[in-house]
Amino acid sequence: MSTTDRHAPGAGDLAQFGYKQELSRGLSTTDLLIYGLVFMVPIAPWAIYGTVYNEAKGMVPLVYLIGLVAMVFTALSYAQMSRAFPIAGSVYSYVGRGIHPKLGFIAGWTILLDYLLVPTLLYVFAAESMSGIFPSVPKWAWILLFLVVNTAVNYIGISFTAVVNRLFLTAEVLFIVIFVVMAVVAIANGTGGAEVTTKPIFDSASFSAPLVATALSIAVLSFLGFDGIATLSEESKGGHRSAGIAMIGGLFLVAFFFVSQTWLAGMLIPNTTSFPEDEAGNAFFDIVGRISGNGWQIAFLAMNALAVGIANAVAAQSATSRLLFSMSRDGQLPRFLAYINPRSKVPERAILLVAGITLVLGLFFVGQIGLISSLVNFGALTAFLLLHVSVVTYYGVRRRSGNVLLHWVGPVIGFAIIGFVLWNAEPAAKIGGLVWLAIGVLVLAYYSRKGIGILPEHRADSATELGDVTTSEDAGQPGPAATARQRAASHSTDPSTTEGRP
């Protein structure tokens, strides 16, 4: 039985999920799209171009195209679950409500590894870039500066964050346009042997499946961020479809930016087989310097540092704080993290905790970009696997959906692709990720044993499902678990009722 949007659960009414509206609903679908683009960073290939070039034998655009295909299936699964459960917890909420709360905790715990390390990775990236421009300034100083600025932006409120996102996206797109113009002129003039060629897209002499598979994990990291849109669902005023539209649209837009920039860069160096290891990190910027001069090279380096260290990191910190807020609101993390600042309507303590953790990790991981990247991938990809299972379980099995493509075929293909990438992850990432996962299982076991936080299964209290798989008996009042959550949520803005509680 179909339902209309006015009956859609979560379409402005969180009571159907046992929550009350605490965060500020001030984001349009366009704001969500911009947020996703800023999180994924349209200029992300600049910093890793040389590394991916070496791994893929020059076929960088092909790697991004394959990465797009891999992420599309995951984005579709996110869109389906965000439509059913437009709440802040992202994959934690989707798996918890789509399969079981305990698996939801595991999904939230694994992607927490991603979300906690992404800001760290970004600050390390940005500090490396700024140290190249200002070598006399220590890297830790840049990390501290970026951290203070970003925490202030997120603390002021989501509307101000949206303004900052728009400004930085405009600047990034402007630099992309500048590069495109310079590259086209250089190719037209044959500068440095530049020529029109399709080899960056596909070179039959160098292509091999294992070769591209090796580079794919690096490319997938660049697409991570579209999923962060789902964490802002409770701050969206665009309806239950808003997050899904923004995720899929953002994924294709950023892929267009990635492919166009790297294809042009490849045409500027048609005779380059690989970059020396000590030059790979600045390969893209060296190409810019070759066709335009040292001034533009420095400008691109600075833009990259600011985009990563401020815009991207602001988005990452925002997503992480919302995940912490959602999990703590359900009692699956210490409840004091669910506190919402009554003035700015942001999860104040979660934001400050993320800032503190990021500062410690950032100072510890300076110069270890490769290790952080691998661990980030492990956390996100493991959570994505559970996401695909939740789509099949919730729609295909429980709702008996007739949409075979979206609720069976798509998730199965997405699971296979993500599983392949995860299987081929670096050994250090697997070890570190499994250790983190084991800690999560121990925390879950402790909570379950003590009867703390882990809520009873809440299948029925999702109220109504959206679309053509709705059943009339699903409509109604929130169940016991929802009522319990609503009582817990009613105390989340009162510090006196939450301090010291698990």
Secondary structure, DSSP 8 states (H G I E B T S, - for coil): ----GGG-TTSS-GGGGT----S---B-HHHHHHHHHHHH-TTTHHHHHHHHHHHTTT-HHHHHHHHHHHHHHHHHHHHHHHHH--STTTHHHHHHHHT-HHHHHHHHHHHHHHHHHHHHHHHHHHHHHHHHH-TTS-HHHHHHHHHHHHHHHHHH-HHHHHHHHHHHHHHHHHHHHHHHHHHHHHHHHTGGG----STTT--TTT--HHHHHHHHHHHHHHHTTGGGGGGGGGGB-S-TTHHHHHHHHHHHHHHHHHHHHHHHHHHH-TT-----TTTGGGHHHHHHHHHH-HHHHHHHHHHHHHIIIIIIHHHHHHHHHHHHHHHHHTTSS-GGGG---TTT-S-HHHHHHHHHHHHHHHHHSTT-HHHHHHHHHHHHHHHHHHHHHHHIIIIIIIS--S-HIIIIIHHHHHHHHHHHHHHTS-HHHHHHHHHHHHHHHHHHHHHHHHT-S-----SGGG----STT--GGG-SS--HHHHHHHHHHHTTT-HHHHTT--
